Amino acid sequence: PPVSGQSASGIPDLDIILVIDESGSMWQFNDPENQTTGNPGWRIVMADTFADWLGVDQSGSHHRLGVVVFGTSAKLAKALTDVQTPADRDALKQGVLDAHANMGWTDIIAALQIAQGELDAHGRTGPNVKQAIVFLSDGVYETHASMTQAEVDEANQKIAQLARSKPYPIYTIAFTEEASKQAPGYTIYKNLWDQVAQTTGGLYFEPLKPESDLLDVYYQIMNHLFGLPPRNIPAPVNSPTTVDFVVPEDL
């Protein structure tokens, strides 16, 4: 039988910290709540789906997920949590929902430090364990209204240094491409997030439609961590579908 941390299929045990931007720009423009449908924002809906995907993996591996939310400050909404059972996943989702609030500005450095600190303190180690950070933001470091270019440059350097200081990949998601382009200096931030992903062995994404493309992003991240070839989620099939077939007389 496989030893602890090693599934029969070779799929690694994952310890993932999902970092979710809860700044005012996300709440007001880029991924607002829908009061009519009760949708708290696609970043929250898809985080729940990601937890479900990890939890129903049938490879025999043991996955854990933690969540950091950030704005003017950052906090650990949910420590690294087992996602093996529906009860585990429900507790994680509730913790994220409880922390879901407009948090103001966008202190990316604080969020990254907390995510790294959780992995340093409680992440598992071993030959078949993989740690990772998935960082979702609308891409602009901002902690007050009169940020100077010198402060921006210093912050970007700090982010890049923090990313390189750890041995695990950081997957960066610019949410969304069109929304991020509204920000001055978007190209600089795109280069930064792309650099963070590349230098750590992660991947960079710009989902255009959060309600569909973000799901595909998480799917690709899982494949990458599992060591599987990249592929997109198959297009949905309209239902109902009619299938014609012939039943042999002697069946």
C-alpha positions in Angstrom: 0.0 0.0 0.0 1.2 3.6 -0.5 3.0 5.2 2.4 1.7 8.4 4.0 1.9 11.3 1.5 2.0 9.0 -1.5 -1.1 8.0 -3.4 -1.3 4.9 -5.6 -1.8 7.1 -8.6 1.2 9.3 -7.9 -0.9 12.4 -7.4 0.8 14.5 -4.7 -0.8 15.7 -1.5 -1.5 19.4 -1.9 -1.3 22.2 0.7 -2.6 25.3 -1.1 -3.2 28.8 0.2 -5.8 30.7 -1.8 -5.3 34.5 -1.5 -8.4 36.6 -2.4 -8.5 40.3 -3.1 -11.3 42.0 -1.1 -10.3 45.6 -1.9 -12.9 48.2 -2.7 -12.2 48.0 -6.4 -13.1 44.3 -6.4 -16.3 45.0 -4.5 -17.4 48.0 -6.5 -16.2 47.3 -10.0 -14.4 44.1 -10.8 -16.4 41.4 -9.0 -19.3 42.9 -7.1 -21.9 41.0 -5.1 -25.2 40.4 -6.9 -27.9 41.2 -4.3 -30.6 39.8 -6.6 -29.1 36.3 -6.9 -27.2 36.2 -3.6 -23.9 35.6 -5.5 -21.2 37.0 -3.1 -18.8 37.5 -6.0 -17.4 35.0 -8.5 -14.1 34.9 -6.6 -15.9 33.5 -3.6 -18.1 31.1 -5.6 -15.1 29.7 -7.5 -13.1 29.3 -4.3 -15.9 27.1 -3.0 -15.8 25.1 -6.2 -12.0 24.7 -5.9 -12.4 23.3 -2.4 -15.0 20.8 -3.7 -12.7 19.7 -6.6 -9.9 19.0 -4.2 -12.1 17.2 -1.8 -13.6 14.8 -4.3 -10.3 13.8 -5.9 -10.3 10.0 -5.9 -6.6 9.4 -6.3 -6.1 8.6 -2.6 -4.2 11.8 -2.0 -4.9 14.1 1.0 -5.4 17.8 0.1 -5.7 20.8 2.3 -6.7 24.4 1.5 -6.3 27.6 3.4 -7.6 31.1 2.5 -6.2 34.6 3.0 -8.3 37.7 2.4 -6.9 41.1 2.1 -7.5 44.8 1.5 -6.0 47.6 3.6 -4.9 44.8 5.9 -4.7 41.0 5.4 -5.9 38.1 7.5 -6.1 34.3 7.5 -9.7 33.6 6.9 -9.2 29.9 7.2 -6.0 28.0 8.2 -4.9 25.0 6.2 -8.0 22.8 6.4 -8.7 19.2 5.3 -11.2 19.1 2.4 -11.8 15.3 2.5 -15.4 15.4 3.8 -18.4 17.6 3.0 -18.3 18.8 6.6 -14.7 19.9 6.2 -15.5 21.8 3.0 -18.6 23.4 4.5 -16.6 24.7 7.5 -14.0 26.1 5.1 -16.6 27.8 2.9 -18.3 29.3 6.0 -15.0 30.7 7.3 -14.4 32.4 3.9 -17.9 33.8 3.8 -17.6 35.1 7.4 -14.5 37.0 6.4 -16.0 38.3 3.2 -16.1 42.1 3.4 -15.0 45.3 1.7 -11.5 45.7 3.1 -10.5 48.9 1.4 -7.1 49.3 -0.2 -4.8 46.6 -1.6 -1.9 45.5 0.6 -0.5 42.7 -1.5 2.7 42.4 0.5 0.8 41.8 3.8 -1.3 39.1 2.1 1.7 37.3 0.6 3.5 37.4 3.9 0.5 35.8 5.8 0.1 33.1 3.1 3.8 32.3 3.3 3.7 32.3 7.0 0.8 29.8 7.1 2.7 27.4 4.8 5.9 27.9 6.8 4.2 27.1 10.1 1.7 24.4 9.1 2.5 23.2 5.6 3.4 19.6 5.3 6.8 18.4 3.9 7.8 15.2 2.2 8.7 13.7 -1.1 5.1 13.7 -2.4 3.8 16.9 -0.9 3.3 20.0 -2.9 2.8 23.5 -1.4 1.5 26.4 -3.5 -0.1 29.8 -3.3 -2.9 30.9 -5.7 -3.0 34.7 -5.7 -6.1 36.4 -7.1 -6.2 40.2 -7.4 -7.1 43.0 -9.6 -3.4 43.7 -9.8 -2.6 47.0 -8.2 -0.6 47.5 -5.0 -2.2 50.5 -3.2 -2.3 51.3 0.5 -3.2 55.0 0.4 -4.6 57.6 -2.0 -1.3 59.4 -2.9 1.0 56.5 -3.8 4.2 57.9 -5.3 6.0 56.1 -8.2 8.9 55.4 -5.8 6.6 53.7 -3.3 5.1 51.6 -6.1 8.5 50.6 -7.4 9.7 49.7 -3.9 6.5 47.6 -3.3 6.9 45.7 -6.6 10.5 44.9 -5.7 9.4 43.6 -2.3 6.7 41.4 -3.8 9.1 39.9 -6.3 11.7 39.3 -3.5 9.1 37.6 -1.3 7.9 35.4 -4.1 11.5 34.2 -4.8 12.3 33.6 -1.2 10.2 30.4 -1.0 10.6 27.1 -2.9 6.9 26.6 -4.0 5.0 28.0 -7.0 2.8 31.0 -6.9 -0.1 31.0 -9.4 -1.2 34.6 -10.2 -4.6 35.5 -11.5 -5.3 39.1 -12.8 -9.0 39.6 -12.2 -9.9 40.5 -14.9 -7.9 41.5 -17.9 -10.2 44.2 -18.9 -10.8 45.5 -15.4 -7.0 45.5 -14.7 -6.4 47.6 -17.9 -8.4 50.4 -16.3 -5.6 51.0 -13.9 -2.7 53.3 -14.8 0.5 51.4 -15.3 -1.3 48.1 -16.0 1.5 46.8 -18.1 3.9 47.1 -15.2 1.6 45.1 -12.9 1.0 42.5 -15.6 4.8 42.1 -16.0 5.1 41.8 -12.2 2.5 39.1 -11.8 3.8 37.2 -14.8 7.3 37.5 -13.3 6.2 36.2 -10.0 4.5 33.1 -11.6 7.5 32.4 -13.9 10.2 32.7 -11.3 8.4 30.5 -8.8 7.3 27.8 -11.2 3.7 28.8 -11.3 1.4 30.1 -14.0 -0.1 33.5 -14.9 -3.7 33.9 -15.9 -6.0 36.7 -17.1 -9.6 35.3 -17.0 -11.9 37.4 -19.2 -15.2 36.1 -17.8 -15.0 35.3 -14.1 -18.2 33.2 -14.2 -16.6 30.8 -16.7 -13.0 31.4 -17.3 -12.0 31.5 -13.6 -13.3 27.9 -13.3 -11.0 26.9 -16.2 -8.1 28.7 -14.4 -8.5 26.5 -11.3 -8.8 23.4 -13.5 -5.5 24.3 -15.2 -3.8 25.0 -11.8 -4.9 21.6 -10.5 -3.6 19.8 -13.6 -0.3 21.6 -13.3 0.1 20.7 -9.6 -0.9 17.1 -10.4 1.8 17.0 -13.1 -0.9 16.4 -15.8 -0.8 17.9 -19.3 -2.6 21.3 -19.6 -6.1 21.1 -20.9 -9.2 23.2 -20.8 -12.5 22.2 -19.4 -14.7 20.7 -22.2 -17.4 23.0 -23.4 -20.8 22.2 -21.8 -23.3 20.1 -23.8 -26.8 21.4 -24.2 -29.4 19.2 -22.4 -31.3 17.2 -23.2 -29.3 15.4 -25.8 -30.8 12.7 -28.1 -28.7 9.7 -28.8 -29.8 7.0 -31.4 -28.6 3.5 -31.0 -29.7 -0.1 -31.9 -30.2 -2.7 -29.2 -29.2 -6.2 -30.4 -32.1 -8.7 -30.4 -30.2 -11.1 -28.2 -29.2 -8.6 -25.5 
